[in-house]
Amino acid sequence: MSESRVLVVDDDPDLVQLISGMLEILGYPVVTAANGAEALDAVQREQPSLVVLDSRMPVLDGSGFAQALKDQGMSIPILVITGAPDARAWAQDIGADGYLTKPFELTDLLEAVQRLVVDNAGDASTAAR
């Protein structure tokens, strides 16, 4: 599992710490970013297997990040975490592979990450809650 690096992108440092800690306990190497611009740099540096992405952030939001990935010809599975009432539609609009609505259960997060990492390793089927 150590090859499956996860990039966690959120402007809430407490949430980033919580998600990162849980993923690291499961053996996933984690890289973090506080906004989409930092996340784009991290993608180039770290080549993650999955991005856990907040929708609303300063500097560059989740939508801008997803569009920049597409513009660069990159295809990395994205799990959206958002408090937006239209989470499913927003996730579909940016081409995310799954979504969770805040607040979410940690077990749901872990299941979604595991599902998307496995899908990324094999076939890239969609996983959504």
DSSP file (Angstrom, degrees, kcal/mol; ACC not computed):
  #  RESIDUE AA STRUCTURE BP1 BP2  ACC     N-H-->O    O-->H-N    N-H-->O    O-->H-N    TCO  KAPPA ALPHA  PHI   PSI    X-CA   Y-CA   Z-CA
    1    1 A M    >         0   0    0      0, 0.0     3,-1.9     0, 0.0    25,-0.0   0.000 360.0 360.0 360.0 -16.4    0.0    0.0    0.0
    2    2 A S  T 3   +     0   0    0      1,-0.3    25,-0.0    26,-0.1     3,-0.0   0.686 360.0  62.6 -64.5 -17.7    3.0    2.3    0.5
    3    3 A E  T 3  S+     0   0    0      1,-0.2     2,-1.6    25,-0.1    -1,-0.3   0.706  84.1  84.8 -76.7 -18.8    3.0    3.1   -3.3
    4    4 A S    <   -     0   0    0     -3,-1.9     2,-0.2    44,-0.1    -1,-0.2  -0.585  66.1-173.7 -89.7  79.2   -0.5    4.6   -3.0
    5    5 A R        -     0   0    0     -2,-1.6    44,-3.0    42,-0.3    45,-1.2  -0.519   9.3-151.0 -74.8 137.0    0.3    8.2   -1.9
    6    6 A V  E     -ab  30  50A   0     23,-2.7    25,-2.6    -2,-0.2     2,-0.6  -0.939   3.2-151.2-114.5 130.7   -2.7   10.3   -1.1
    7    7 A L  E     -ab  31  51A   0     43,-2.8    45,-3.1    -2,-0.5     2,-0.6  -0.900  10.7-160.7 -99.7 119.3   -2.8   14.1   -1.5
    8    8 A V  E     -ab  32  52A   0     23,-2.9    25,-2.1    -2,-0.6     2,-0.5  -0.902   8.4-172.9-103.8 120.8   -5.1   15.8    1.1
    9    9 A V  E     +ab  33  53A   0     43,-3.3    45,-2.1    -2,-0.6     2,-0.3  -0.943  25.8 125.2-121.7 111.7   -6.2   19.3    0.0
   10   10 A D        -     0   0    0     23,-2.0    23,-0.1    -2,-0.5    47,-0.1  -0.962  53.9-137.0-161.5 146.8   -8.2   21.4    2.4
   11   11 A D  S    S+     0   0    0     45,-0.3    23,-0.1    -2,-0.3     3,-0.1   0.447  85.5  89.4 -88.0   0.6   -7.8   24.9    4.0
   12   12 A D     >  -     0   0    0      1,-0.2     4,-2.4     2,-0.0     3,-0.3  -0.853  62.3-164.2 -97.0 103.7   -8.9   23.6    7.4
   13   13 A P  H  > S+     0   0    0      0, 0.0     4,-2.3     0, 0.0    -1,-0.2   0.820  87.2  54.9 -61.3 -31.5   -5.7   22.5    9.1
   14   14 A D  H  > S+     0   0    0      2,-0.2     4,-2.3     1,-0.2     5,-0.1   0.918 110.3  45.4 -67.0 -41.9   -7.6   20.5   11.8
   15   15 A L  H  > S+     0   0    0     -3,-0.3     4,-2.8     2,-0.2     5,-0.3   0.904 111.9  52.0 -67.4 -41.0   -9.4   18.5    9.1
   16   16 A V  H  X S+     0   0    0     -4,-2.4     4,-2.7     1,-0.2     5,-0.2   0.923 111.0  48.2 -59.4 -44.3   -6.2   17.9    7.2
   17   17 A Q  H  X S+     0   0    0     -4,-2.3     4,-2.5    -5,-0.2    -2,-0.2   0.912 112.7  48.2 -63.7 -43.0   -4.5   16.6   10.3
   18   18 A L  H  X S+     0   0    0     -4,-2.3     4,-2.1     2,-0.2    -2,-0.2   0.951 115.9  42.4 -62.9 -51.0   -7.4   14.3   11.1
   19   19 A I  H  X S+     0   0    0     -4,-2.8     4,-2.4     1,-0.2     5,-0.2   0.933 115.9  49.1 -63.0 -46.5   -7.7   12.9    7.6
   20   20 A S  H  X S+     0   0    0     -4,-2.7     4,-2.7    -5,-0.3     5,-0.2   0.920 110.3  51.1 -59.7 -45.3   -3.9   12.5    7.2
   21   21 A G  H  X S+     0   0    0     -4,-2.5     4,-2.0    -5,-0.2    -1,-0.2   0.910 110.8  47.6 -60.2 -43.9   -3.6   10.8   10.6
   22   22 A M  H  X S+     0   0    0     -4,-2.1     4,-1.2     2,-0.2    -1,-0.2   0.913 113.9  46.9 -64.9 -42.6   -6.2    8.3    9.8
   23   23 A L  H  <>S+     0   0    0     -4,-2.4     5,-2.4     1,-0.2     4,-0.3   0.892 110.5  52.3 -67.6 -38.8   -4.8    7.5    6.4
   24   24 A E  H ><5S+     0   0    0     -4,-2.7     3,-1.4     1,-0.2    -1,-0.2   0.877 103.7  57.4 -65.3 -36.7   -1.2    7.2    7.8
   25   25 A I  H 3<5S+     0   0    0     -4,-2.0    -1,-0.2     1,-0.3    -2,-0.2   0.868 105.9  51.3 -59.1 -35.5   -2.5    4.7   10.4
   26   26 A L  T 3<5S-     0   0    0     -4,-1.2    -1,-0.3    -3,-0.1    -2,-0.2   0.487 127.7-101.7 -81.2  -2.6   -3.7    2.6    7.5
   27   27 A G  T < 5S+     0   0    0     -3,-1.4    -3,-0.2     1,-0.3    -2,-0.1   0.539  74.9 138.7  98.3   7.2   -0.3    2.8    5.8
   28   28 A Y      < -     0   0    0     -5,-2.4    -1,-0.3    -6,-0.1     2,-0.3  -0.738  53.0-129.4 -85.6 127.6   -0.9    5.4    3.2
   29   29 A P        -     0   0    0      0, 0.0   -23,-2.7     0, 0.0     2,-0.4  -0.598  32.4-153.6 -68.0 136.4    1.8    8.0    2.7
   30   30 A V  E     -a    6   0A   0     -2,-0.3     2,-0.4   -25,-0.2   -23,-0.2  -0.936  19.9-173.2-123.1 138.7    0.1   11.4    2.8
   31   31 A V  E     -a    7   0A   0    -25,-2.6   -23,-2.9    -2,-0.4     2,-0.3  -0.951  18.1-153.9-120.7 144.6    1.0   14.7    1.3
   32   32 A T  E     -a    8   0A   0     -2,-0.4     2,-0.3   -25,-0.2   -23,-0.2  -0.865  15.3-178.6-124.5 157.3   -1.0   17.8    2.2
   33   33 A A  E     -a    9   0A   0    -25,-2.1   -23,-2.0    -2,-0.3     3,-0.1  -0.985  23.4-146.1-148.8 147.2   -1.8   21.2    0.6
   34   34 A A  S    S+     0   0    0     -2,-0.3     2,-0.3   -25,-0.2   -25,-0.1   0.547  82.5   5.9 -92.3  -9.1   -3.9   24.1    1.9
   35   35 A N  S  > S-     0   0    0     22,-0.1     4,-2.1   -25,-0.1    26,-0.1  -0.965  84.5 -89.6-161.9 173.8   -5.3   25.1   -1.5
   36   36 A G  H  > S+     0   0    0     24,-2.6     4,-2.2    22,-0.4     5,-0.1   0.827 119.8  55.6 -63.8 -33.8   -5.4   24.1   -5.1
   37   37 A A  H  > S+     0   0    0      2,-0.2     4,-1.6     1,-0.2    -1,-0.2   0.938 110.8  44.4 -65.8 -46.2   -2.3   26.0   -6.1
   38   38 A E  H  > S+     0   0    0      1,-0.2     4,-2.3     2,-0.2    -2,-0.2   0.884 111.4  56.0 -61.9 -37.5   -0.2   24.2   -3.5
   39   39 A A  H  X S+     0   0    0     -4,-2.1     4,-2.5     1,-0.2    -2,-0.2   0.886 102.6  53.9 -64.3 -39.4   -1.9   21.0   -4.6
   40   40 A L  H  X S+     0   0    0     -4,-2.2     4,-1.7     1,-0.2    -1,-0.2   0.912 110.1  47.8 -61.8 -41.1   -0.8   21.4   -8.2
   41   41 A D  H  X S+     0   0    0     -4,-1.6     4,-2.1     1,-0.2    -2,-0.2   0.915 111.7  50.7 -62.6 -42.4    2.8   21.8   -7.0
   42   42 A A  H  X S+     0   0    0     -4,-2.3     4,-3.4     1,-0.2     5,-0.5   0.863 105.7  55.6 -65.6 -36.4    2.4   18.7   -4.8
   43   43 A V  H  X S+     0   0    0     -4,-2.5     4,-1.9     1,-0.2    -1,-0.2   0.928 109.6  46.6 -61.3 -44.7    1.0   16.7   -7.7
   44   44 A Q  H  < S+     0   0    0     -4,-1.7    -2,-0.2     1,-0.2    -1,-0.2   0.907 121.0  38.0 -62.7 -42.3    4.1   17.5   -9.8
   45   45 A R  H  < S+     0   0    0     -4,-2.1    -2,-0.2    -5,-0.1    -1,-0.2   0.900 129.5  25.8 -74.9 -44.4    6.5   16.6   -6.9
   46   46 A E  H  < S-     0   0    0     -4,-3.4    -3,-0.2    -5,-0.2    -2,-0.2   0.639  80.7-145.4-105.2 -18.8    4.8   13.7   -5.3
   47   47 A Q     <  -     0   0    0     -4,-1.9   -42,-0.3    -5,-0.5    -4,-0.1   0.954  27.5-155.2  48.2  64.7    2.7   12.0   -8.1
   48   48 A P        -     0   0    0      0, 0.0   -42,-0.2     0, 0.0     3,-0.1  -0.230  21.1-141.4 -68.7 158.0   -0.2   10.9   -5.8
   49   49 A S  S    S+     0   0    0    -44,-3.0     2,-0.3     1,-0.3   -43,-0.2   0.630  87.2  16.6 -87.9 -18.3   -2.5    8.0   -6.5
   50   50 A L  E     -b    6   0A   0    -45,-1.2   -43,-2.8    26,-0.1     2,-0.5  -0.991  63.8-146.8-155.4 145.2   -5.5    9.8   -5.1
   51   51 A V  E     -bc   7  78A   0     26,-2.3    28,-3.2    -2,-0.3     2,-0.7  -0.982   4.8-159.0-117.4 123.8   -6.5   13.4   -4.3
   52   52 A V  E     -bc   8  79A   0    -45,-3.1   -43,-3.3    -2,-0.5     2,-0.5  -0.919  30.3-168.6 -97.3 113.6   -8.9   14.1   -1.4
   53   53 A L  E     -bc   9  80A   0     26,-2.8    28,-2.8    -2,-0.7     2,-0.2  -0.908  24.3-147.7-123.9 126.6  -10.1   17.5   -2.3
   54   54 A D  E     - c   0  81A   0    -45,-2.1    28,-0.2    -2,-0.5     3,-0.1  -0.542  15.5-143.8 -77.7 153.3  -12.1   20.2   -0.6
   55   55 A S  S    S+     0   0    0     26,-0.8     7,-2.0     1,-0.2     2,-0.7   0.880  81.9  51.3 -87.6 -40.4  -14.3   22.3   -2.9
   56   56 A R        +     0   0    0      5,-0.2   -45,-0.3     6,-0.1    -1,-0.2  -0.872  69.1 136.1-109.4 112.9  -14.1   25.8   -1.3
   57   57 A M        -     0   0    0     -2,-0.7   -22,-0.1    -3,-0.1     2,-0.0  -0.976  50.0-103.8-147.1 155.9  -10.6   27.1   -0.6
   58   58 A P  S    S+     0   0    0      0, 0.0     2,-2.4     0, 0.0   -22,-0.4  -0.289  96.6  19.4 -74.1 169.4   -8.7   30.4   -1.0
   59   59 A V  S    S+     0   0    0    -24,-0.1     2,-0.4   -23,-0.1   -24,-0.1  -0.424 138.5   7.9  71.7 -68.2   -6.2   31.0   -3.8
   60   60 A L  S    S-     0   0    0     -2,-2.4   -24,-2.6     4,-0.0   -23,-0.2  -0.937  80.1-147.4-143.9 118.0   -7.4   28.1   -6.1
   61   61 A D     >  -     0   0    0     -2,-0.4     4,-2.3   -26,-0.1    -5,-0.2  -0.117  34.8 -91.7 -79.9 179.9  -10.6   26.2   -5.2
   62   62 A G  H  > S+     0   0    0     -7,-2.0     4,-2.6     1,-0.2     5,-0.2   0.873 125.0  51.7 -60.6 -40.0  -11.3   22.6   -5.9
   63   63 A S  H  > S+     0   0    0     -8,-0.5     4,-2.4     2,-0.2    -1,-0.2   0.918 110.5  48.2 -64.1 -44.1  -12.9   23.3   -9.3
   64   64 A G  H  > S+     0   0    0      2,-0.2     4,-2.3     1,-0.2    -2,-0.2   0.881 111.7  50.8 -63.2 -39.1   -9.9   25.3  -10.5
   65   65 A F  H  X S+     0   0    0     -4,-2.3     4,-2.3     2,-0.2    -2,-0.2   0.946 110.7  47.9 -62.4 -49.4   -7.6   22.6   -9.3
   66   66 A A  H  X S+     0   0    0     -4,-2.6     4,-2.0     1,-0.2    -2,-0.2   0.898 112.7  49.0 -61.1 -40.9   -9.5   19.8  -11.2
   67   67 A Q  H  X S+     0   0    0     -4,-2.4     4,-2.8     1,-0.2    -1,-0.2   0.905 109.1  52.5 -65.3 -41.2   -9.6   22.0  -14.3
   68   68 A A  H  X S+     0   0    0     -4,-2.3     4,-1.6     2,-0.2    -2,-0.2   0.887 107.6  52.3 -62.4 -39.1   -5.9   22.6  -14.1
   69   69 A L  H  <>S+     0   0    0     -4,-2.3     5,-2.7     2,-0.2     3,-0.3   0.946 111.6  46.1 -60.1 -47.7   -5.2   18.9  -13.8
   70   70 A K  H ><5S+     0   0    0     -4,-2.0     3,-1.9     1,-0.2    -2,-0.2   0.919 109.6  54.3 -60.4 -44.4   -7.3   18.3  -17.0
   71   71 A D  H 3<5S+     0   0    0     -4,-2.8    -1,-0.2     1,-0.3    -2,-0.2   0.808 108.4  50.0 -60.7 -29.9   -5.5   21.1  -18.8
   72   72 A Q  T 3<5S-     0   0    0     -4,-1.6    -1,-0.3    -3,-0.3    -2,-0.2   0.396 118.2-113.6 -88.9   2.6   -2.2   19.5  -18.0
   73   73 A G  T < 5 +     0   0    0     -3,-1.9     2,-0.3     1,-0.3    -3,-0.2   0.713  68.1 144.3  74.8  21.4   -3.4   16.2  -19.3
   74   74 A M      < -     0   0    0     -5,-2.7     2,-0.5    -6,-0.2    -1,-0.3  -0.738  34.1-165.6 -97.3 142.2   -3.3   14.5  -15.9
   75   75 A S        +     0   0    0     -2,-0.3    -5,-0.0    -3,-0.1    -6,-0.0  -0.887  22.0 154.5-128.6 100.6   -5.8   12.0  -14.7
   76   76 A I        -     0   0    0     -2,-0.5   -26,-0.1   -25,-0.0   -27,-0.1  -0.991  48.8-106.1-124.6 131.3   -5.7   11.3  -11.0
   77   77 A P        -     0   0    0      0, 0.0   -26,-2.3     0, 0.0     2,-0.4  -0.296  36.9-154.5 -57.1 139.7   -8.7   10.0   -9.1
   78   78 A I  E     -c   51   0A   0     17,-0.2    19,-2.3   -28,-0.2    20,-1.1  -0.976  13.7-165.1-122.8 129.5  -10.4   12.7   -7.0
   79   79 A L  E     -cd  52  98A   0    -28,-3.2   -26,-2.8    -2,-0.4     2,-0.3  -0.963  20.6-148.4-109.3 113.2  -12.5   12.2   -3.8
   80   80 A V  E     -cd  53  99A   0     18,-2.6    20,-2.4    -2,-0.6     2,-0.5  -0.636  13.0-169.9 -84.2 135.8  -14.4   15.4   -3.1
   81   81 A I  E     +cd  54 100A   0    -28,-2.8   -26,-0.8    -2,-0.3     2,-0.3  -0.990  25.5 152.9-122.2 121.7  -15.1   16.4    0.5
   82   82 A T  E     - d   0 101A   0     18,-2.1    20,-3.0    -2,-0.5     5,-0.1  -0.991  50.8-147.5-150.6 152.5  -17.5   19.3    0.7
   83   83 A G        +     0   0    0     -2,-0.3    18,-0.1    18,-0.2    -1,-0.1   0.382  63.5 124.1 -95.7   0.8  -20.1   21.0    2.8
   84   84 A A    >   -     0   0    0      1,-0.1     3,-1.0     2,-0.1    -2,-0.1  -0.360  66.3-133.0 -64.4 139.2  -22.0   22.2   -0.3
   85   85 A P  T 3  S+     0   0    0      0, 0.0     3,-0.2     0, 0.0    -1,-0.1   0.756 106.2  52.2 -65.9 -23.1  -25.6   21.1   -0.4
   86   86 A D  T 3>  +     0   0    0      1,-0.2     4,-2.7     2,-0.1     5,-0.2  -0.251  69.8 142.4-105.0  43.9  -25.2   20.1   -4.1
   87   87 A A  H <>  +     0   0    0     -3,-1.0     4,-2.7     1,-0.2     5,-0.2   0.879  68.7  49.5 -55.3 -45.6  -22.1   17.9   -3.4
   88   88 A R  H  > S+     0   0    0     -3,-0.2     4,-2.3     1,-0.2    -1,-0.2   0.939 113.6  45.0 -62.8 -47.1  -23.0   15.1   -5.8
   89   89 A A  H  > S+     0   0    0      1,-0.2     4,-2.6     2,-0.2    -1,-0.2   0.911 114.1  49.8 -63.5 -41.9  -23.7   17.5   -8.7
   90   90 A W  H  X S+     0   0    0     -4,-2.7     4,-1.7     2,-0.2    -1,-0.2   0.922 110.4  49.8 -63.2 -43.9  -20.5   19.5   -8.0
   91   91 A A  H  X>S+     0   0    0     -4,-2.7     5,-2.9    -5,-0.2     4,-0.5   0.905 112.6  47.6 -61.3 -41.6  -18.4   16.3   -7.9
   92   92 A Q  H ><5S+     0   0    0     -4,-2.3     3,-1.0    -5,-0.2    -1,-0.2   0.904 106.9  57.4 -66.0 -40.5  -19.9   15.2  -11.2
   93   93 A D  H 3<5S+     0   0    0     -4,-2.6    -1,-0.2     1,-0.3    -2,-0.2   0.855 111.8  40.7 -59.4 -36.5  -19.3   18.7  -12.8
   94   94 A I  H 3<5S-     0   0    0     -4,-1.7    -1,-0.3    -5,-0.1    -2,-0.2   0.466 116.3-112.1 -93.4  -0.1  -15.6   18.5  -12.0
   95   95 A G  T <<5 +     0   0    0     -3,-1.0   -17,-0.2    -4,-0.5    -3,-0.2   0.779  54.1 171.1  78.3  26.9  -15.3   14.8  -13.0
   96   96 A A      < -     0   0    0     -5,-2.9    -1,-0.2    -6,-0.2   -17,-0.2  -0.318  35.8-138.2 -69.0 155.6  -14.5   13.6   -9.4
   97   97 A D  S    S-     0   0    0    -19,-2.3    30,-1.7     1,-0.2     2,-0.3   0.548  79.1  -9.6 -92.0 -10.6  -14.5    9.8   -8.8
   98   98 A G  E     -d   79   0A   0    -20,-1.1   -18,-2.6    28,-0.1     2,-0.3  -0.969  61.9-151.4-173.1 169.0  -16.3   10.1   -5.5
   99   99 A Y  E     -d   80   0A   0     -2,-0.3    30,-0.8   -20,-0.2     2,-0.3  -0.994   5.2-162.0-152.5 155.4  -17.6   12.5   -2.9
  100  100 A L  E     -d   81   0A   0    -20,-2.4   -18,-2.1    -2,-0.3     2,-0.5  -0.992  21.8-132.7-134.7 141.2  -18.4   12.8    0.8
  101  101 A T  E     -d   82   0A   0     -2,-0.3   -18,-0.2   -20,-0.2   -20,-0.0  -0.821  41.7 -86.3 -96.1 131.2  -20.6   15.5    2.3
  102  102 A K  S    S+     0   0    0    -20,-3.0     2,-0.1    -2,-0.5     3,-0.0  -0.571 113.2  44.7 -74.8 140.7  -19.2   17.2    5.4
  103  103 A P  S    S+     0   0    0      0, 0.0     2,-0.3     0, 0.0    -2,-0.2   0.624  87.0 167.5 -75.5 148.6  -19.6   16.2    8.2
  104  104 A F        -     0   0    0     -2,-0.1     2,-0.3    -4,-0.1    -2,-0.1  -0.851  38.8-105.3-124.4 159.9  -18.7   12.7    7.2
  105  105 A E     >  -     0   0    0     -2,-0.3     4,-1.9     1,-0.1     3,-0.4  -0.655  24.5-131.5 -82.1 139.3  -17.9    9.5    9.1
  106  106 A L  H  > S+     0   0    0     -2,-0.3     4,-2.8     1,-0.2     5,-0.2   0.855 108.3  58.7 -60.2 -34.1  -14.2    8.5    9.1
  107  107 A T  H  > S+     0   0    0      1,-0.2     4,-2.4     2,-0.2    -1,-0.2   0.892 104.7  50.5 -63.3 -37.2  -15.2    5.0    8.2
  108  108 A D  H  > S+     0   0    0     -3,-0.4     4,-2.3     2,-0.2    -1,-0.2   0.905 111.0  49.1 -65.2 -40.6  -16.9    6.3    5.0
  109  109 A L  H  X S+     0   0    0     -4,-1.9     4,-2.6     2,-0.2    -2,-0.2   0.947 112.3  47.1 -61.4 -49.2  -13.8    8.3    4.2
  110  110 A L  H  X S+     0   0    0     -4,-2.8     4,-2.6     1,-0.2    -2,-0.2   0.896 112.2  49.9 -63.4 -41.1  -11.5    5.3    4.7
  111  111 A E  H  X S+     0   0    0     -4,-2.4     4,-2.5    -5,-0.2    -1,-0.2   0.920 111.9  48.4 -62.8 -43.2  -13.8    3.0    2.6
  112  112 A A  H  X S+     0   0    0     -4,-2.3     4,-2.6     2,-0.2    -2,-0.2   0.914 112.3  48.6 -64.6 -42.7  -13.9    5.6   -0.3
  113  113 A V  H  X S+     0   0    0     -4,-2.6     4,-2.6     2,-0.2     5,-0.2   0.945 113.0  47.3 -62.3 -48.2  -10.1    6.0   -0.2
  114  114 A Q  H  X S+     0   0    0     -4,-2.6     4,-2.2     1,-0.2    -2,-0.2   0.911 113.0  49.3 -60.6 -41.9   -9.5    2.3   -0.2
  115  115 A R  H  X S+     0   0    0     -4,-2.5     4,-2.6     1,-0.2    -1,-0.2   0.921 113.7  45.2 -63.5 -45.3  -12.0    1.8   -3.1
  116  116 A L  H  X S+     0   0    0     -4,-2.6     4,-2.4     2,-0.2    -2,-0.2   0.862 112.0  51.0 -70.7 -35.3  -10.5    4.5   -5.2
  117  117 A V  H  X S+     0   0    0     -4,-2.6     4,-1.7    -5,-0.2    -1,-0.2   0.917 113.2  46.1 -66.9 -42.1   -6.9    3.4   -4.6
  118  118 A V  H  X S+     0   0    0     -4,-2.2     4,-1.8    -5,-0.2    -2,-0.2   0.928 113.3  49.4 -64.3 -44.8   -7.9   -0.2   -5.6
  119  119 A D  H  < S+     0   0    0     -4,-2.6    -2,-0.2     1,-0.2    -1,-0.2   0.891 110.4  51.1 -60.7 -39.5   -9.8    1.1   -8.7
  120  120 A N  H  < S+     0   0    0     -4,-2.4    -1,-0.2     1,-0.2    -2,-0.2   0.845 109.1  50.7 -66.7 -34.0   -6.8    3.2   -9.7
  121  121 A A  H  < S+     0   0    0     -4,-1.7    -1,-0.2    -5,-0.1    -2,-0.2   0.815 130.1  14.2 -73.6 -30.2   -4.5    0.2   -9.4
  122  122 A G  S  < S-     0   0    0     -4,-1.8     2,-0.3     1,-0.4    -3,-0.1   0.466 130.0 -12.3-108.1-110.7   -6.8   -1.9  -11.6
  123  123 A D        -     0   0    0     -5,-0.1     2,-1.4     1,-0.0    -1,-0.4  -0.720  64.9-122.0 -96.4 152.7   -9.6   -0.4  -13.7
  124  124 A A        +     0   0    0     -2,-0.3    -4,-0.1    -4,-0.1    -5,-0.1  -0.361  49.2 160.0 -91.7  57.2  -10.7    3.1  -13.1
  125  125 A S        -     0   0    0     -2,-1.4     2,-0.3    -6,-0.2    -6,-0.1  -0.376  45.0 -98.1 -75.8 160.3  -14.3    2.6  -12.3
  126  126 A T        -     0   0    0     -2,-0.1     2,-0.5    -7,-0.0   -28,-0.1  -0.582  33.1-169.1 -84.6 137.9  -16.3    5.2  -10.5
  127  127 A A        +     0   0    0    -30,-1.7     2,-0.3    -2,-0.3   -11,-0.0  -0.986  17.4 158.9-124.7 120.9  -16.8    5.1   -6.7
  128  128 A A              0   0    0     -2,-0.5   -30,-0.1   -30,-0.2   -28,-0.1  -0.988 360.0 360.0-140.6 151.3  -19.3    7.4   -5.1
  129  129 A R              0   0    0    -30,-0.8   -29,-0.1    -2,-0.3   -31,-0.1   0.446 360.0 360.0 -84.8 360.0  -21.2    7.5   -1.9
